[in-house]
Amino acid sequence: MRGLGELESAIMERMWAYRRPATVRDVLEDLRRDREIAYTTVMTVMDKLFKKGLLKRQPMGKAYVYETVGSKEAYTAQLMRETLASSGNQAATLVHFLERLTPEEARALEAALRVFPVRDRP
């Protein structure tokens, strides 16, 4: 899984924020608040997001209703895992990551480790 393009990100941000199914028209109207964009462009990108497994869809008349497959946090975590796996030296990558944490991010990491402590895995 690779990162999203600019329009893909804009669409996914809206879909995650909606927390409900939405049509291409719903997303189009929302996007048009910030830019001029064609219905077919939004439809094509949402179809690509469906094919990438980020959106699911159900037929509704002649169109589809789309919904996110997972949360933004789950998507971000998957990107982080894939990036770490491809780094070549996971330990060094983690050290560099930890060196750059802000105090707020460090507190978030500590809180996450209290919820899900590091443990030996088979």
Sequence and secondary structure as in RCSB ss.txt:
>XXXX:A:sequence
MRGLGELESAIMERMWAYRRPATVRDVLEDLRRDREIAYTTVMTVMDKLFKKGLLKRQPMGKAYVYETVGSKEAY
TAQLMRETLASSGNQAATLVHFLERLTPEEARALEAALRVFPVRDRP
>XXXX:A:secstr
     HHHHHHHHHHHHH S EEHHHHHHHHTTTS   HHHHHHHHHHHHHTTSEEEEEETTEEEEEESS HHHH
HHHHHHHHHHTSS HHHHHHHHHHT  HHHHHHHHHHHHHS      
